[in-house]
Amino acid sequence: MRTEDGAKRVRAFLGGRAVADSHRPKLAWEVPWYPSYWLPEGDVDLAAIPEAAIRRPPETAAALAGHVHLDWGAMDAWFEEDEEVYVHPRDPYTRVDILASSRHVEVMVDGVTVADSHRPTILFETRLPPRWYLPPTHVRLDLLRPSTTTSQCPYKGTAGYWSVEAGGRLHPDLAWTYRTPLPESVKIAGLVCFLNEKVDLVVDGELQVRPRTKFS
């Protein structure tokens, strides 16, 4: 497990007050995609947190000795400095670039063209394939069906999903929209993105290979 010292002030709130407040967090990569926070025991009000929400490090993780991990979902809110952060800590090695483009993008589902645009906005995120966000007027909105699915991202915010009706059947949760993204991702507000892993994506006339990711 890779660990390193974090530079941000980290706070966790529960029941309306801060139950953890640390200027000395450690980041630990327990899974490949993002880090978790481990906080010095002295910076955590352990008596105010349910025991099931507290995890101590294994003996093999010497770098985490004297630190505890708090279950992210068991807390009411997390803050890095004075900004709330969602889902998991931001990875200091993840970068998100959002660029306007004039490339020709077509999206097909079961042989049906569901989007066609020369004005994509491309979101490049570390360790993920490029995501092509398209103006809704360039999408066959008549084929989209609202979904109750949502997801959260610490870099983009909360997304609402769409299913696609094509080829005589409903394909669940193939597209999403960030209606009110976080400030650093405001350029994708209201745009529609399709899951590269499950649609046929054609860029400048070339069919793209479907990427293999955790979302496949």
C-alpha positions in Angstrom: 0.0 0.0 0.0 1.5 3.4 -1.1 1.2 6.2 1.5 2.3 9.8 1.6 1.7 12.9 3.8 -1.2 15.1 2.7 -0.9 18.9 2.6 -4.5 19.9 3.1 -6.5 20.5 6.3 -9.1 17.7 6.4 -12.3 17.8 8.5 -15.1 15.3 8.9 -18.5 16.4 10.3 -21.1 14.3 12.1 -24.1 15.4 13.9 -23.5 19.0 13.1 -19.9 19.3 14.4 -16.4 18.5 13.4 -15.4 15.1 14.8 -12.1 15.1 13.0 -9.9 18.1 12.2 -6.4 17.5 11.0 -3.5 19.4 9.4 -1.5 16.1 9.2 -3.6 13.7 7.1 -2.0 10.7 5.4 -3.1 9.5 2.0 -3.2 5.8 1.4 -3.9 4.1 -2.0 -5.8 1.0 -0.8 -7.4 0.7 -4.3 -5.8 1.6 -7.6 -8.2 4.5 -8.5 -8.2 7.0 -5.6 -6.7 7.5 -2.1 -8.3 7.3 1.3 -7.6 9.5 4.3 -5.9 8.3 7.5 -6.0 10.8 10.3 -3.9 11.0 13.5 -5.8 9.6 16.4 -5.3 12.8 18.4 -7.1 14.8 15.7 -10.2 12.6 15.9 -12.9 12.6 18.5 -13.2 8.8 18.7 -15.9 8.8 21.4 -18.2 10.7 19.0 -18.0 8.3 16.2 -19.6 4.9 16.0 -17.0 2.1 16.4 -18.1 0.5 13.2 -17.1 3.6 11.3 -13.5 3.5 12.6 -10.8 1.4 11.1 -7.2 1.0 12.4 -4.3 0.0 10.2 -2.9 -3.5 9.9 0.3 -4.2 11.7 2.0 -4.4 8.3 1.2 -0.8 7.5 3.9 0.8 9.7 3.5 4.2 8.0 -0.1 4.4 9.3 0.7 3.6 12.9 -1.2 6.0 15.2 -3.8 6.8 12.5 -7.4 5.9 11.9 -9.6 5.7 8.9 -13.1 6.9 9.1 -15.8 5.4 6.9 -16.5 8.1 4.3 -20.2 7.4 4.0 -20.8 7.3 7.8 -19.9 11.0 8.1 -22.3 13.8 7.2 -19.7 15.8 5.3 -16.0 16.1 4.5 -14.0 19.2 3.9 -10.6 19.8 2.3 -9.7 23.2 3.6 -13.0 25.1 3.5 -14.5 23.3 0.5 -16.7 20.3 0.7 -15.5 17.2 -1.1 -17.6 14.3 -2.2 -17.2 10.5 -2.7 -13.5 10.3 -1.8 -10.4 12.5 -1.3 -9.1 14.2 -4.4 -6.1 12.4 -5.8 -3.1 14.8 -6.0 -2.0 12.9 -9.1 -5.3 13.2 -11.0 -5.8 16.0 -13.4 -8.9 17.0 -15.2 -8.7 19.1 -18.4 -11.8 20.2 -20.3 -11.2 21.4 -23.8 -13.5 22.7 -26.5 -13.1 20.9 -29.9 -14.3 20.9 -33.5 -13.8 17.2 -34.0 -16.7 15.3 -35.6 -18.3 12.9 -33.0 -21.0 10.4 -33.7 -22.6 8.1 -31.1 -24.4 5.0 -32.1 -26.4 2.5 -30.1 -27.6 -0.8 -31.8 -26.9 0.8 -35.2 -29.0 3.9 -34.4 -27.2 7.3 -34.5 -28.2 9.0 -31.2 -25.8 12.0 -31.4 -23.9 13.8 -34.1 -21.8 16.9 -33.3 -18.9 19.1 -34.5 -18.8 20.9 -31.2 -17.8 18.4 -28.6 -16.2 19.4 -25.3 -13.6 16.8 -24.3 -12.9 15.9 -20.7 -9.5 14.4 -20.1 -9.1 12.7 -16.7 -6.1 10.8 -15.5 -6.4 7.1 -16.0 -9.7 7.3 -17.8 -10.5 7.5 -21.5 -11.5 10.9 -22.9 -15.2 11.7 -22.3 -17.0 13.5 -25.1 -19.6 15.9 -23.8 -22.1 17.1 -26.5 -24.6 19.9 -26.8 -28.1 18.5 -26.0 -29.3 19.9 -29.3 -26.9 17.6 -31.1 -28.4 14.5 -29.3 -31.5 12.6 -30.2 -33.3 13.6 -27.0 -36.4 11.7 -28.2 -34.4 8.5 -27.6 -33.3 9.4 -24.1 -35.3 8.2 -21.1 -34.7 9.7 -17.7 -33.1 7.4 -15.1 -33.2 7.5 -11.4 -29.5 6.7 -11.3 -27.1 9.3 -10.0 -23.3 9.3 -9.3 -20.9 11.7 -7.6 -17.4 12.7 -8.5 -15.1 14.8 -6.3 -13.9 16.7 -9.4 -17.2 17.2 -11.3 -20.1 16.9 -8.8 -23.4 15.0 -9.1 -24.5 13.5 -12.4 -28.0 12.4 -13.5 -28.3 9.6 -16.0 -30.3 8.8 -19.1 -31.2 5.4 -20.6 -31.3 5.1 -24.4 -34.2 3.5 -26.3 -32.7 2.1 -29.6 -32.8 -1.2 -31.6 -36.1 -2.1 -30.0 -34.9 -2.2 -26.4 -33.9 0.0 -23.5 -30.2 0.4 -22.8 -29.9 1.5 -19.2 -27.7 4.4 -18.0 -25.7 5.0 -21.2 -25.5 8.7 -20.8 -25.2 11.4 -18.1 -25.4 15.1 -17.5 -23.9 17.4 -14.9 -26.5 20.1 -14.6 -24.7 22.0 -11.8 -21.1 20.7 -11.8 -18.5 21.9 -9.3 -16.8 25.2 -10.3 -13.7 23.6 -11.8 -15.8 21.6 -14.2 -18.4 24.2 -15.1 -17.6 23.9 -18.8 -19.5 20.6 -19.0 -22.7 22.0 -17.4 -25.8 20.7 -19.2 -23.9 18.7 -21.8 -24.6 15.0 -22.5 -21.9 12.4 -22.4 -22.2 8.8 -23.5 -20.3 5.9 -21.9 -17.6 5.0 -24.4 -17.4 1.5 -23.0 -20.9 0.6 -24.1 -21.7 2.6 -27.2 -20.1 2.8 -30.7 -18.2 6.1 -30.8 -17.0 7.5 -34.2 -14.5 10.4 -34.1 -13.6 12.1 -37.4 -14.9 9.1 -39.3 -12.9 6.5 -37.3 -14.7 4.0 -35.1 -13.1 4.0 -31.7 -12.1 0.9 -29.8 -14.3 0.5 -26.7 -12.0 1.0 -23.7 -11.8 -1.5 -20.9 -12.3 0.2 -17.5 -14.1 -0.4 -14.2 -17.2 1.0 -16.0 -17.2 -1.6 -18.8 
